[in-house]
Amino acid sequence: MKASTTTSVDLTAAELAAVSRRLVSTGIDLAGPLRADRIAGGRSNLTFLLTDGTTRWVLRTPPRAGRTPSAHDVGREFRVCRALEDTAVPVPRQVMSVEDDADLGGPYVVAEHVAGASVQSREELDRLGPDRLGRTVEALVSALAALHAVDHAAVGLSGFGRPDGYAARQLRRWSGQWDLVAPADPGARAAAAELEDRLSGALPEQHAAAVVHGDYRIDNTILQIEPGDVQVAAVLDWELSTIGDPVADVAMMCAYRDPAFDLIVGEPCAWTSPLLPGPDGIAAAYEAADGAPLRDWTVHRALGYYKVAVIAAGIDHRFRAGAGAGDGHRTAGEAVGPFLAAGLSLGPLKG
């Protein structure tokens, strides 16, 4: 689902043969042997571009080692995308979900490949030009507002998550993740404890329930770019999605705008570009797109920074376990402190 690929040695011939048999069992007539290319950019699940020489698909599976509970739920991606296929939210058409470990040593999902542009790096964003940058942000927030407007019960997602208490559940979940992946650095541990304590005393009342993506930003989308327009062709990477507070989804989108996110990606990335609006500008654009009212905005922003800090620590944890390589994996641990500091900089928070 990302544009840049490198030839993969991560899927063996035997594994590809097993995936081929599964695809054939769904009624797909393969034109030839499958080839898999690893799609660069992922720091959570492994993503591969599959082709039989005629048709292309995308396969997603958890990392081979260093997994943390509930952080790589590709089956969750399949369920939510299948439910959203006939809504105003652009998602890839789902092909199959394999829940057992027989083929790849873990579950995996296959979806149709969506053509378009994956804007990940600062250089790729700059190529859009100033005239299309504003339209890009409008398209991104409009797609997010469309997601939050979906009646989750009507599309079969009433049991996808609890409709209330989202902030409290998120804090418990990510604090539990932190306990599993926290670095040895005493300064980071102290900052995390202080931010968690502030958040615990300021958990906001939830005013709305919607499908939330949980990891929304430009590089988790495919864009259709025309000379005078930009549209979101597909929203990707749904493993953190659930039913929750839409305000938290917007806050998470804004947390990723922090320059420290470059350390997680391993290069100057598109979403941290100073050419794009900051959190206040993104919030205003979302509200202009008829998104949910952004109540308790500061608390949700602090929780967003806390969550990204834990994500960075998790990537570093997997790197130290030997499950990741590359600049993003090597430097993600350096982002933990800055994200915790960003959350603390928002003040004592008021419940």
C-alpha positions in Angstrom: 0.0 0.0 0.0 3.1 2.2 0.0 4.7 3.1 -3.2 8.4 2.3 -2.5 9.3 -1.4 -2.5 12.3 -3.6 -2.1 12.5 -7.3 -3.1 11.6 -9.3 -0.1 13.3 -12.5 1.2 10.9 -12.5 4.2 8.3 -14.8 2.4 9.8 -18.1 1.4 8.7 -20.1 -1.7 6.8 -22.5 0.6 5.0 -19.6 2.3 4.0 -18.1 -1.1 2.7 -21.4 -2.2 0.6 -21.6 0.9 -0.8 -18.1 0.3 -1.5 -19.1 -3.4 -3.5 -22.1 -2.3 -5.6 -19.9 0.0 -6.2 -17.4 -2.7 -7.3 -20.1 -5.1 -9.7 -21.4 -2.4 -11.5 -18.1 -2.4 -12.2 -18.4 -6.1 -9.3 -16.4 -7.5 -7.8 -17.8 -10.7 -4.1 -17.0 -10.5 -2.4 -16.1 -13.8 1.0 -17.4 -12.5 3.2 -18.0 -9.5 3.0 -15.3 -6.8 5.9 -12.9 -6.2 6.1 -10.9 -3.0 7.9 -7.5 -2.6 8.2 -6.1 0.9 6.7 -2.6 1.0 8.9 -0.2 2.9 7.8 2.1 5.6 6.0 -0.1 8.0 7.1 -0.1 11.7 4.3 -2.3 13.0 2.9 -5.0 10.7 4.8 -6.4 7.7 3.3 -5.4 4.4 4.0 -7.1 1.0 2.9 -6.4 -2.5 1.8 -9.6 -4.1 1.4 -10.2 -7.9 0.8 -13.1 -10.2 2.1 -11.1 -13.1 -1.4 -9.7 -13.9 -3.1 -8.7 -10.7 -1.7 -7.1 -7.6 -2.8 -7.5 -3.9 -1.5 -6.4 -0.6 -0.7 -8.9 2.3 -0.4 -7.7 5.9 1.0 -9.9 8.7 2.4 -9.2 12.2 6.2 -9.0 12.7 8.0 -12.3 13.1 9.3 -11.4 16.6 8.9 -8.8 19.4 5.2 -8.6 19.2 3.2 -6.9 21.9 -0.4 -7.8 22.8 -3.1 -6.3 20.6 -0.7 -4.1 18.7 -0.6 -6.0 15.4 -4.2 -7.2 14.9 -4.5 -7.6 11.2 -7.8 -9.5 11.6 -9.2 -6.3 13.0 -8.1 -4.4 9.9 -10.0 -7.0 7.8 -13.2 -6.7 9.8 -13.4 -2.9 9.8 -12.5 -2.4 6.2 -15.0 -5.0 5.1 -17.7 -3.2 7.1 -16.7 0.2 5.5 -16.4 -0.9 1.9 -19.8 0.5 0.9 -19.6 3.7 2.9 -18.2 7.1 2.0 -14.9 6.1 3.7 -12.3 5.0 1.0 -10.9 1.6 2.0 -9.2 -1.2 0.0 -11.5 -4.1 -0.9 -10.8 -7.1 1.3 -10.0 -10.5 -0.2 -9.4 -12.9 2.7 -8.4 -13.2 6.3 -6.4 -16.1 7.6 -6.5 -16.4 11.4 -4.3 -19.5 11.9 -0.5 -19.7 11.9 -0.1 -22.6 9.5 1.0 -20.6 6.4 3.2 -17.7 7.7 3.6 -18.5 11.4 1.0 -15.9 12.2 -2.3 -14.5 10.9 -2.5 -12.5 7.7 -4.9 -10.6 5.5 -5.0 -9.9 1.8 -6.7 -7.0 0.2 -6.9 -5.5 -3.3 -4.1 -3.1 -4.3 -5.3 0.5 -4.6 -3.5 2.6 -7.2 -2.4 6.1 -6.3 0.4 7.9 -4.5 1.8 7.1 -1.1 3.2 10.4 0.3 5.7 9.4 3.1 8.8 11.5 2.8 9.3 15.3 3.0 10.6 15.2 -0.6 7.4 13.5 -1.8 5.3 16.1 0.0 7.3 19.0 -1.5 6.6 17.6 -5.0 2.9 18.3 -4.5 3.5 22.0 -4.7 1.9 24.8 -2.6 -1.3 24.8 -4.6 -2.1 21.2 -3.6 -0.9 21.2 0.0 -4.0 22.9 1.3 -6.3 20.6 -0.7 -4.3 17.6 0.7 -5.1 18.6 4.3 -8.7 19.2 3.4 -9.0 15.7 1.8 -7.4 14.1 4.8 -9.6 15.7 7.4 -12.7 15.2 5.2 -12.0 11.5 5.0 -11.6 11.4 8.8 -14.8 13.3 9.3 -16.6 10.9 7.0 -15.3 8.0 9.1 -16.6 9.5 12.3 -20.0 10.1 10.6 -20.5 6.4 9.9 -23.2 4.7 11.9 -21.1 1.9 13.2 -24.1 -0.3 14.3 -25.6 0.1 10.8 -22.5 -1.3 9.1 -22.2 -4.3 11.5 -19.6 -2.9 13.9 -21.8 -2.6 17.0 -19.6 -5.2 18.8 -16.3 -3.8 17.5 -15.6 -1.9 20.7 -17.3 -0.4 23.7 -19.0 2.9 22.9 -18.0 4.7 26.2 -15.1 5.2 28.4 -12.6 5.4 25.5 -10.0 7.7 27.1 -9.8 5.6 30.2 -9.5 2.4 28.2 -6.8 3.9 26.0 -4.8 5.0 29.0 -5.0 1.6 30.6 -4.1 -0.1 27.4 -1.1 2.0 26.5 0.1 2.1 30.1 0.1 -1.7 30.0 2.0 -1.6 26.7 4.5 0.8 28.3 5.1 -1.7 31.1 6.1 -4.2 28.5 8.4 -2.1 26.3 9.6 0.8 28.6 13.3 1.6 28.1 15.8 1.4 30.9 16.3 5.2 30.9 15.1 6.5 34.3 14.3 9.9 32.9 11.8 8.5 30.4 10.3 6.3 33.0 9.8 9.2 35.3 8.3 11.4 32.6 5.9 8.6 31.5 4.8 8.1 35.2 4.1 11.9 35.6 2.2 12.1 32.3 0.2 9.0 33.1 -0.7 10.5 36.5 -1.8 13.8 35.0 -4.0 12.0 32.5 -5.5 9.7 35.1 -6.7 12.8 37.0 -8.1 14.5 33.9 -9.9 11.8 31.9 -12.6 13.6 29.9 -16.3 12.7 29.6 -17.0 11.1 26.3 -19.6 13.0 24.2 -19.7 10.9 21.0 -18.9 7.4 19.8 -17.6 6.6 16.4 -15.3 4.3 14.5 -11.9 5.6 15.2 -8.8 4.8 13.1 -6.3 5.3 15.9 -3.2 5.9 13.7 -4.4 8.5 11.1 -1.9 10.6 9.1 -0.9 11.2 5.5 1.4 8.2 5.1 -1.4 5.8 6.1 -3.4 6.8 3.1 -3.2 6.4 -0.7 -3.9 9.7 -2.5 -5.3 10.3 -5.9 -3.4 13.4 -7.1 -4.7 15.4 -10.1 -3.4 18.7 -11.5 -5.9 20.8 -9.5 -7.2 18.4 -6.9 -6.2 15.8 -4.3 -8.5 13.0 -3.0 -8.0 10.2 -0.5 -8.2 6.9 -2.6 -7.8 4.6 0.4 -7.2 4.8 4.2 -4.8 2.1 5.3 -3.4 0.5 8.5 -6.4 -0.1 10.6 -5.0 -2.4 13.3 -5.6 0.1 16.1 -9.2 0.9 15.0 -12.1 0.5 17.4 -15.2 2.3 18.6 -14.2 5.3 20.5 -14.1 9.0 20.9 -13.6 10.8 17.6 -11.8 13.7 19.3 -9.0 11.4 20.3 -8.6 10.4 16.6 -8.0 14.0 15.6 -5.6 14.5 18.5 -3.6 11.5 17.5 -3.4 12.9 14.0 -2.0 16.1 15.5 0.5 14.4 17.8 2.2 12.9 14.8 2.9 16.4 13.5 5.7 16.7 16.2 9.2 16.8 14.6 10.2 13.9 16.8 8.1 11.6 14.6 11.0 11.8 12.1 13.0 9.7 14.5 10.4 7.0 14.3 10.3 7.1 10.6 14.0 7.4 10.2 14.0 10.4 7.8 12.3 13.8 7.4 8.7 12.6 6.8 5.8 14.2 5.0 3.6 14.6 8.0 6.1 16.6 10.1 6.7 19.2 7.3 6.5 22.8 8.5 4.5 23.5 5.3 1.5 21.8 6.8 -0.7 23.3 9.5 -0.1 22.7 13.2 -2.6 21.1 15.6 -4.8 24.2 15.8 -5.0 24.4 12.0 -5.8 20.7 11.6 -8.5 21.0 14.3 -10.0 24.0 12.5 -10.0 22.2 9.2 -11.6 19.1 10.8 -14.4 21.2 12.3 -14.9 23.0 9.0 -15.4 19.5 7.4 -18.3 19.0 9.8 -16.3 16.7 12.1 -17.3 16.1 15.8 -16.9 19.0 18.3 -13.4 18.9 19.7 -14.2 19.0 23.4 -11.5 18.5 26.0 -9.0 19.1 23.3 -5.9 19.6 25.5 -6.4 16.4 27.4 -6.9 14.4 24.2 -3.7 15.9 22.8 -1.7 14.9 25.9 -3.0 11.4 25.6 -2.0 11.3 21.9 1.5 12.3 22.8 1.6 9.6 25.4 0.4 7.0 23.0 3.0 7.9 20.3 5.7 7.7 23.0 4.7 4.2 23.8 4.5 3.3 20.1 8.1 4.6 19.7 9.2 2.5 22.7 7.5 -0.5 21.2 9.4 -0.1 17.9 12.6 0.2 19.9 11.7 -2.9 21.9 11.2 -4.9 18.7 14.5 -3.6 17.3 16.3 -4.7 20.5 14.6 -8.1 20.1 16.0 -8.4 16.6 12.7 -8.0 14.8 13.4 -4.8 12.9 16.2 -3.0 10.9 16.7 0.3 9.3 17.0 3.9 10.4 13.5 4.1 11.8 14.0 1.1 14.0 17.5 2.3 15.2 16.3 5.8 16.1 12.7 5.3 17.3 13.9 5.0 21.0 15.2 8.6 20.7 11.6 9.8 20.1 10.2 8.5 23.4 11.5 11.4 25.5 10.4 14.2 23.2 6.9 12.9 22.9 6.6 12.5 26.7 7.9 16.0 27.0 5.4 17.3 24.5 2.6 15.8 26.5 3.9 17.3 29.7 4.3 20.7 28.1 0.5 21.0 27.8 0.3 21.7 31.5 -1.3 20.0 34.5 -4.5 19.2 32.6 -7.9 19.7 34.2 -10.4 17.0 34.6 
